[in-house]
């Protein structure tokens, strides 16, 4: 009997979790047996219905403040992962990138289990870079990813972005920008919450004073709910404050403009849904990958890129321009529509299917 069990190693941020969950759904349809490994942080993004299919493992960031503790935690995570793989006996491991996938893939090296990598940024992440020499293949969301040594060129396969089912099935409702109001969605989880909660209300208040009518849908952490509500209500800015949502497409349908960090998964989802983006890269992102993602999107006309230091002036000026002339947003949407969606799952399935029949 052919072993059709796959471990998808993921964790950390939603940018790694959501593609993993999408991969899980697609492979399960093809009668593969799938187990997802994640750390505790990543498990927060996983719906309860999938929890029985998830194995929670310890994981540690490579750049922790206490280097010795971080190293020891990584060693423990690798040992834990070895026992996990021995017990499950998968045919192979699919690493989704990020620190949480590293211990499982490293355990695969020790156990001589084949594994594959997925990189969804425009610069290869630290974990994938360390693992690449030992991997069977690396699948890329974008062509010309920085940081990959030319000697591994034969391991590269360009497949495109792995998107969630609800994004793949998304159809934009007709929502022309109104001259009297712009609906703005602010996407900001833990890595964006502080800066966005402090800087963006000031911009929206300036807009209101300029008689630019807005409705703000702002994602934040729970501790910021009351603060944001009070400040928006004080200046009579229509708003809806929310925390993490599994149904983010409900907001996409009513949005004219999204303000977001520049994580690859978020940008690629918004691109697929043809929603104008103002991208504000996270300065502390590893290898400056968010800025590189944002510059690539801006170069292709898919978004407007604004640095954190420029939020107050540049974001205000852009919203003012978009309110005066809504063709500014329509031009971005038109550029996004020119982006071709790749049949990523078909490509992955054809390659991976053959592995189960190799000698």
BELJO-V301470 format. One record per backbone hydrogen bond with DSSP energy under -1.0 kcal/mol. NH is the residue of the N-H (numbers start at 1). CO is the residue of the C=O. If there is no record, write none. Layout:
# BELJO-V301470
nh:NH co:CO
nh:NH co:CO
This chain:
# BELJO-V301470
nh:6 co:33
nh:7 co:92
nh:8 co:35
nh:9 co:94
nh:10 co:37
nh:16 co:13
nh:17 co:13
nh:18 co:14
nh:20 co:16
nh:21 co:17
nh:22 co:18
nh:23 co:19
nh:24 co:20
nh:25 co:21
nh:26 co:22
nh:27 co:23
nh:28 co:24
nh:29 co:25
nh:31 co:28
nh:32 co:27
nh:33 co:4
nh:35 co:6
nh:36 co:53
nh:37 co:8
nh:38 co:55
nh:43 co:39
nh:44 co:41
nh:45 co:42
nh:46 co:43
nh:50 co:47
nh:53 co:50
nh:54 co:51
nh:55 co:36
nh:57 co:38
nh:67 co:65
nh:70 co:66
nh:71 co:67
nh:72 co:68
nh:73 co:69
nh:74 co:70
nh:75 co:71
nh:76 co:72
nh:77 co:73
nh:78 co:74
nh:79 co:75
nh:80 co:76
nh:81 co:77
nh:82 co:78
nh:83 co:79
nh:84 co:80
nh:85 co:81
nh:86 co:82
nh:87 co:83
nh:88 co:84
nh:89 co:85
nh:91 co:5
nh:93 co:114
nh:94 co:7
nh:95 co:116
nh:96 co:9
nh:101 co:98
nh:105 co:101
nh:106 co:102
nh:107 co:103
nh:108 co:104
nh:109 co:105
nh:110 co:106
nh:111 co:107
nh:113 co:108
nh:116 co:93
nh:117 co:137
nh:118 co:95
nh:119 co:139
nh:124 co:146
nh:129 co:125
nh:130 co:126
nh:131 co:127
nh:132 co:128
nh:134 co:131
nh:136 co:115
nh:138 co:155
nh:139 co:117
nh:140 co:157
nh:141 co:119
nh:146 co:122
nh:152 co:149
nh:153 co:150
nh:155 co:152
nh:156 co:153
nh:157 co:138
nh:159 co:140
nh:160 co:140
nh:168 co:164
nh:169 co:165
nh:170 co:167
nh:182 co:213
nh:184 co:215
nh:185 co:257
nh:186 co:217
nh:187 co:259
nh:192 co:189
nh:193 co:189
nh:196 co:192
nh:197 co:193
nh:198 co:194
nh:199 co:195
nh:200 co:196
nh:203 co:199
nh:204 co:200
nh:205 co:201
nh:206 co:202
nh:207 co:203
nh:208 co:204
nh:209 co:205
nh:210 co:206
nh:211 co:208
nh:212 co:207
nh:215 co:182
nh:216 co:238
nh:217 co:184
nh:218 co:240
nh:219 co:186
nh:220 co:242
nh:224 co:221
nh:225 co:222
nh:228 co:224
nh:229 co:225
nh:230 co:226
nh:231 co:227
nh:232 co:228
nh:233 co:229
nh:234 co:230
nh:235 co:231
nh:236 co:233
nh:237 co:232
nh:240 co:216
nh:242 co:218
nh:250 co:247
nh:251 co:248
nh:252 co:248
nh:253 co:249
nh:255 co:252
nh:256 co:183
nh:257 co:183
nh:258 co:276
nh:259 co:185
nh:260 co:278
nh:267 co:263
nh:268 co:264
nh:269 co:265
nh:270 co:266
nh:271 co:267
nh:272 co:268
nh:273 co:269
nh:274 co:271
nh:275 co:270
nh:278 co:258
nh:279 co:304
nh:280 co:260
nh:285 co:282
nh:288 co:285
nh:289 co:286
nh:292 co:288
nh:293 co:289
nh:294 co:290
nh:295 co:291
nh:296 co:292
nh:297 co:293
nh:298 co:294
nh:299 co:295
nh:300 co:296
nh:301 co:298
nh:302 co:297
nh:304 co:277
nh:306 co:279
nh:310 co:307
nh:311 co:308
nh:314 co:310
nh:315 co:311
nh:317 co:313
nh:318 co:314
nh:319 co:315
nh:320 co:316
nh:321 co:317
nh:322 co:318
nh:323 co:319
nh:324 co:320
nh:325 co:321
nh:328 co:325
nh:330 co:326
nh:331 co:327
nh:332 co:328
nh:333 co:329
nh:334 co:330
nh:335 co:331
nh:336 co:332
nh:337 co:333
nh:339 co:336
nh:344 co:342
nh:347 co:343
nh:348 co:344
nh:349 co:345
nh:350 co:346
nh:351 co:347
nh:352 co:348
nh:353 co:349
nh:356 co:353
nh:357 co:354
nh:358 co:355
